[in-house]
């Protein structure tokens, strides 16, 4: 292997410094980043930062990709560490890992799941990293169906929802009965809704024992899905 050149190492180091400062701005100012403010904190002239990130949107995309991958790493690692035969235990482990990561990285979580950034449109290369947490959760359901420990719900989905969910089964490549896929999607959206309500302070005064509340709620999601 050829070692990176000094120039490449310096450039990579500067990119990491820029992202670190930008993450601090996320925590204090929200997602409407200013490249000029980031450059000022780094002691750079404002024009110099454009050598590394041509626009604010390029910097936002880099931060979004890193955050999605960090969240995906946490959820996947928690699922992999759980007993693979314990479907409910895997669901709880993955859900807790998502919450733990969000509480430790509130600014990054808000960038992913908070209010849309004005004028920013996420590019296509953010789609695959964004799918890692829900694909992990759907993988638990897939394993349950494959081993015969998770049965498909008996209800029929109404149209046009049935067609939408069938398309989703095709797009994800996760072979699930449509009614079970719909319940899995309900569990995924409820999980991140629950995390968001806690992180953004919507339930904190009403529910001080939030660890216990979270575990209870993801247990209800597991019941809805039918996890044994």
MODELLER restraints for C-alpha pairs under 7 A, 6 or more apart:
rsr = mdl.restraints
at = mdl.atoms
rsr.add(forms.Gaussian(group=physical.xy_distance, feature=features.Distance(at['CA:15:A'], at['CA:52:A']), mean=6.50, stdev=0.5))
rsr.add(forms.Gaussian(group=physical.xy_distance, feature=features.Distance(at['CA:19:A'], at['CA:63:A']), mean=6.92, stdev=0.5))
rsr.add(forms.Gaussian(group=physical.xy_distance, feature=features.Distance(at['CA:21:A'], at['CA:38:A']), mean=6.28, stdev=0.5))
rsr.add(forms.Gaussian(group=physical.xy_distance, feature=features.Distance(at['CA:22:A'], at['CA:38:A']), mean=6.17, stdev=0.5))
rsr.add(forms.Gaussian(group=physical.xy_distance, feature=features.Distance(at['CA:26:A'], at['CA:107:A']), mean=5.71, stdev=0.5))
rsr.add(forms.Gaussian(group=physical.xy_distance, feature=features.Distance(at['CA:27:A'], at['CA:107:A']), mean=5.03, stdev=0.5))
rsr.add(forms.Gaussian(group=physical.xy_distance, feature=features.Distance(at['CA:31:A'], at['CA:111:A']), mean=6.15, stdev=0.5))
rsr.add(forms.Gaussian(group=physical.xy_distance, feature=features.Distance(at['CA:31:A'], at['CA:117:A']), mean=6.33, stdev=0.5))
rsr.add(forms.Gaussian(group=physical.xy_distance, feature=features.Distance(at['CA:32:A'], at['CA:117:A']), mean=6.42, stdev=0.5))
rsr.add(forms.Gaussian(group=physical.xy_distance, feature=features.Distance(at['CA:33:A'], at['CA:56:A']), mean=6.72, stdev=0.5))
rsr.add(forms.Gaussian(group=physical.xy_distance, feature=features.Distance(at['CA:34:A'], at['CA:56:A']), mean=6.86, stdev=0.5))
rsr.add(forms.Gaussian(group=physical.xy_distance, feature=features.Distance(at['CA:35:A'], at['CA:56:A']), mean=6.09, stdev=0.5))
rsr.add(forms.Gaussian(group=physical.xy_distance, feature=features.Distance(at['CA:36:A'], at['CA:46:A']), mean=5.17, stdev=0.5))
rsr.add(forms.Gaussian(group=physical.xy_distance, feature=features.Distance(at['CA:39:A'], at['CA:45:A']), mean=6.35, stdev=0.5))
rsr.add(forms.Gaussian(group=physical.xy_distance, feature=features.Distance(at['CA:39:A'], at['CA:46:A']), mean=5.42, stdev=0.5))
rsr.add(forms.Gaussian(group=physical.xy_distance, feature=features.Distance(at['CA:39:A'], at['CA:49:A']), mean=6.14, stdev=0.5))
rsr.add(forms.Gaussian(group=physical.xy_distance, feature=features.Distance(at['CA:40:A'], at['CA:46:A']), mean=6.98, stdev=0.5))
rsr.add(forms.Gaussian(group=physical.xy_distance, feature=features.Distance(at['CA:53:A'], at['CA:59:A']), mean=5.81, stdev=0.5))
rsr.add(forms.Gaussian(group=physical.xy_distance, feature=features.Distance(at['CA:57:A'], at['CA:120:A']), mean=6.39, stdev=0.5))
rsr.add(forms.Gaussian(group=physical.xy_distance, feature=features.Distance(at['CA:61:A'], at['CA:122:A']), mean=6.86, stdev=0.5))
rsr.add(forms.Gaussian(group=physical.xy_distance, feature=features.Distance(at['CA:64:A'], at['CA:112:A']), mean=6.58, stdev=0.5))
rsr.add(forms.Gaussian(group=physical.xy_distance, feature=features.Distance(at['CA:65:A'], at['CA:126:A']), mean=6.05, stdev=0.5))
rsr.add(forms.Gaussian(group=physical.xy_distance, feature=features.Distance(at['CA:65:A'], at['CA:129:A']), mean=6.71, stdev=0.5))
rsr.add(forms.Gaussian(group=physical.xy_distance, feature=features.Distance(at['CA:67:A'], at['CA:108:A']), mean=6.04, stdev=0.5))
rsr.add(forms.Gaussian(group=physical.xy_distance, feature=features.Distance(at['CA:68:A'], at['CA:129:A']), mean=5.46, stdev=0.5))
rsr.add(forms.Gaussian(group=physical.xy_distance, feature=features.Distance(at['CA:68:A'], at['CA:130:A']), mean=5.62, stdev=0.5))
rsr.add(forms.Gaussian(group=physical.xy_distance, feature=features.Distance(at['CA:69:A'], at['CA:129:A']), mean=5.79, stdev=0.5))
rsr.add(forms.Gaussian(group=physical.xy_distance, feature=features.Distance(at['CA:71:A'], at['CA:98:A']), mean=6.61, stdev=0.5))
rsr.add(forms.Gaussian(group=physical.xy_distance, feature=features.Distance(at['CA:71:A'], at['CA:101:A']), mean=6.45, stdev=0.5))
rsr.add(forms.Gaussian(group=physical.xy_distance, feature=features.Distance(at['CA:72:A'], at['CA:132:A']), mean=5.21, stdev=0.5))
rsr.add(forms.Gaussian(group=physical.xy_distance, feature=features.Distance(at['CA:72:A'], at['CA:133:A']), mean=5.35, stdev=0.5))
rsr.add(forms.Gaussian(group=physical.xy_distance, feature=features.Distance(at['CA:74:A'], at['CA:97:A']), mean=5.95, stdev=0.5))
rsr.add(forms.Gaussian(group=physical.xy_distance, feature=features.Distance(at['CA:74:A'], at['CA:98:A']), mean=6.91, stdev=0.5))
rsr.add(forms.Gaussian(group=physical.xy_distance, feature=features.Distance(at['CA:75:A'], at['CA:94:A']), mean=4.96, stdev=0.5))
rsr.add(forms.Gaussian(group=physical.xy_distance, feature=features.Distance(at['CA:75:A'], at['CA:97:A']), mean=5.39, stdev=0.5))
rsr.add(forms.Gaussian(group=physical.xy_distance, feature=features.Distance(at['CA:75:A'], at['CA:98:A']), mean=5.85, stdev=0.5))
rsr.add(forms.Gaussian(group=physical.xy_distance, feature=features.Distance(at['CA:75:A'], at['CA:133:A']), mean=6.13, stdev=0.5))
rsr.add(forms.Gaussian(group=physical.xy_distance, feature=features.Distance(at['CA:76:A'], at['CA:136:A']), mean=6.29, stdev=0.5))
rsr.add(forms.Gaussian(group=physical.xy_distance, feature=features.Distance(at['CA:78:A'], at['CA:93:A']), mean=5.61, stdev=0.5))
rsr.add(forms.Gaussian(group=physical.xy_distance, feature=features.Distance(at['CA:78:A'], at['CA:94:A']), mean=5.51, stdev=0.5))
rsr.add(forms.Gaussian(group=physical.xy_distance, feature=features.Distance(at['CA:78:A'], at['CA:97:A']), mean=6.27, stdev=0.5))
rsr.add(forms.Gaussian(group=physical.xy_distance, feature=features.Distance(at['CA:79:A'], at['CA:90:A']), mean=5.27, stdev=0.5))
rsr.add(forms.Gaussian(group=physical.xy_distance, feature=features.Distance(at['CA:79:A'], at['CA:93:A']), mean=6.07, stdev=0.5))
rsr.add(forms.Gaussian(group=physical.xy_distance, feature=features.Distance(at['CA:79:A'], at['CA:94:A']), mean=5.42, stdev=0.5))
rsr.add(forms.Gaussian(group=physical.xy_distance, feature=features.Distance(at['CA:82:A'], at['CA:89:A']), mean=6.79, stdev=0.5))
rsr.add(forms.Gaussian(group=physical.xy_distance, feature=features.Distance(at['CA:82:A'], at['CA:90:A']), mean=5.61, stdev=0.5))
rsr.add(forms.Gaussian(group=physical.xy_distance, feature=features.Distance(at['CA:82:A'], at['CA:93:A']), mean=6.97, stdev=0.5))
rsr.add(forms.Gaussian(group=physical.xy_distance, feature=features.Distance(at['CA:84:A'], at['CA:90:A']), mean=6.96, stdev=0.5))
rsr.add(forms.Gaussian(group=physical.xy_distance, feature=features.Distance(at['CA:87:A'], at['CA:140:A']), mean=6.26, stdev=0.5))
rsr.add(forms.Gaussian(group=physical.xy_distance, feature=features.Distance(at['CA:87:A'], at['CA:144:A']), mean=6.84, stdev=0.5))
rsr.add(forms.Gaussian(group=physical.xy_distance, feature=features.Distance(at['CA:87:A'], at['CA:227:A']), mean=6.31, stdev=0.5))
rsr.add(forms.Gaussian(group=physical.xy_distance, feature=features.Distance(at['CA:87:A'], at['CA:228:A']), mean=6.83, stdev=0.5))
rsr.add(forms.Gaussian(group=physical.xy_distance, feature=features.Distance(at['CA:88:A'], at['CA:222:A']), mean=6.61, stdev=0.5))
rsr.add(forms.Gaussian(group=physical.xy_distance, feature=features.Distance(at['CA:88:A'], at['CA:227:A']), mean=5.59, stdev=0.5))
rsr.add(forms.Gaussian(group=physical.xy_distance, feature=features.Distance(at['CA:88:A'], at['CA:228:A']), mean=6.28, stdev=0.5))
rsr.add(forms.Gaussian(group=physical.xy_distance, feature=features.Distance(at['CA:91:A'], at['CA:137:A']), mean=6.76, stdev=0.5))
rsr.add(forms.Gaussian(group=physical.xy_distance, feature=features.Distance(at['CA:92:A'], at['CA:218:A']), mean=6.69, stdev=0.5))
rsr.add(forms.Gaussian(group=physical.xy_distance, feature=features.Distance(at['CA:95:A'], at['CA:191:A']), mean=6.90, stdev=0.5))
rsr.add(forms.Gaussian(group=physical.xy_distance, feature=features.Distance(at['CA:99:A'], at['CA:195:A']), mean=5.96, stdev=0.5))
rsr.add(forms.Gaussian(group=physical.xy_distance, feature=features.Distance(at['CA:102:A'], at['CA:109:A']), mean=5.52, stdev=0.5))
rsr.add(forms.Gaussian(group=physical.xy_distance, feature=features.Distance(at['CA:103:A'], at['CA:199:A']), mean=6.71, stdev=0.5))
rsr.add(forms.Gaussian(group=physical.xy_distance, feature=features.Distance(at['CA:134:A'], at['CA:188:A']), mean=6.31, stdev=0.5))
rsr.add(forms.Gaussian(group=physical.xy_distance, feature=features.Distance(at['CA:138:A'], at['CA:184:A']), mean=6.50, stdev=0.5))
rsr.add(forms.Gaussian(group=physical.xy_distance, feature=features.Distance(at['CA:142:A'], at['CA:174:A']), mean=6.67, stdev=0.5))
rsr.add(forms.Gaussian(group=physical.xy_distance, feature=features.Distance(at['CA:142:A'], at['CA:175:A']), mean=6.67, stdev=0.5))
rsr.add(forms.Gaussian(group=physical.xy_distance, feature=features.Distance(at['CA:142:A'], at['CA:176:A']), mean=6.34, stdev=0.5))
rsr.add(forms.Gaussian(group=physical.xy_distance, feature=features.Distance(at['CA:144:A'], at['CA:150:A']), mean=4.67, stdev=0.5))
rsr.add(forms.Gaussian(group=physical.xy_distance, feature=features.Distance(at['CA:145:A'], at['CA:151:A']), mean=6.38, stdev=0.5))
rsr.add(forms.Gaussian(group=physical.xy_distance, feature=features.Distance(at['CA:150:A'], at['CA:226:A']), mean=6.70, stdev=0.5))
rsr.add(forms.Gaussian(group=physical.xy_distance, feature=features.Distance(at['CA:150:A'], at['CA:227:A']), mean=6.31, stdev=0.5))
rsr.add(forms.Gaussian(group=physical.xy_distance, feature=features.Distance(at['CA:152:A'], at['CA:177:A']), mean=6.23, stdev=0.5))
rsr.add(forms.Gaussian(group=physical.xy_distance, feature=features.Distance(at['CA:152:A'], at['CA:179:A']), mean=6.74, stdev=0.5))
rsr.add(forms.Gaussian(group=physical.xy_distance, feature=features.Distance(at['CA:152:A'], at['CA:180:A']), mean=5.47, stdev=0.5))
rsr.add(forms.Gaussian(group=physical.xy_distance, feature=features.Distance(at['CA:153:A'], at['CA:179:A']), mean=6.02, stdev=0.5))
rsr.add(forms.Gaussian(group=physical.xy_distance, feature=features.Distance(at['CA:153:A'], at['CA:180:A']), mean=6.10, stdev=0.5))
rsr.add(forms.Gaussian(group=physical.xy_distance, feature=features.Distance(at['CA:155:A'], at['CA:179:A']), mean=6.85, stdev=0.5))
rsr.add(forms.Gaussian(group=physical.xy_distance, feature=features.Distance(at['CA:156:A'], at['CA:179:A']), mean=6.74, stdev=0.5))
rsr.add(forms.Gaussian(group=physical.xy_distance, feature=features.Distance(at['CA:157:A'], at['CA:179:A']), mean=6.36, stdev=0.5))
rsr.add(forms.Gaussian(group=physical.xy_distance, feature=features.Distance(at['CA:162:A'], at['CA:178:A']), mean=6.99, stdev=0.5))
rsr.add(forms.Gaussian(group=physical.xy_distance, feature=features.Distance(at['CA:165:A'], at['CA:178:A']), mean=5.81, stdev=0.5))
rsr.add(forms.Gaussian(group=physical.xy_distance, feature=features.Distance(at['CA:165:A'], at['CA:181:A']), mean=6.98, stdev=0.5))
rsr.add(forms.Gaussian(group=physical.xy_distance, feature=features.Distance(at['CA:165:A'], at['CA:182:A']), mean=6.56, stdev=0.5))
rsr.add(forms.Gaussian(group=physical.xy_distance, feature=features.Distance(at['CA:166:A'], at['CA:178:A']), mean=5.84, stdev=0.5))
rsr.add(forms.Gaussian(group=physical.xy_distance, feature=features.Distance(at['CA:169:A'], at['CA:175:A']), mean=6.40, stdev=0.5))
rsr.add(forms.Gaussian(group=physical.xy_distance, feature=features.Distance(at['CA:169:A'], at['CA:176:A']), mean=6.73, stdev=0.5))
rsr.add(forms.Gaussian(group=physical.xy_distance, feature=features.Distance(at['CA:180:A'], at['CA:225:A']), mean=6.95, stdev=0.5))
rsr.add(forms.Gaussian(group=physical.xy_distance, feature=features.Distance(at['CA:183:A'], at['CA:224:A']), mean=6.91, stdev=0.5))
rsr.add(forms.Gaussian(group=physical.xy_distance, feature=features.Distance(at['CA:183:A'], at['CA:225:A']), mean=5.46, stdev=0.5))
rsr.add(forms.Gaussian(group=physical.xy_distance, feature=features.Distance(at['CA:184:A'], at['CA:225:A']), mean=6.26, stdev=0.5))
rsr.add(forms.Gaussian(group=physical.xy_distance, feature=features.Distance(at['CA:187:A'], at['CA:221:A']), mean=5.35, stdev=0.5))
rsr.add(forms.Gaussian(group=physical.xy_distance, feature=features.Distance(at['CA:191:A'], at['CA:218:A']), mean=6.88, stdev=0.5))
rsr.add(forms.Gaussian(group=physical.xy_distance, feature=features.Distance(at['CA:197:A'], at['CA:203:A']), mean=6.16, stdev=0.5))
rsr.add(forms.Gaussian(group=physical.xy_distance, feature=features.Distance(at['CA:198:A'], at['CA:204:A']), mean=6.19, stdev=0.5))
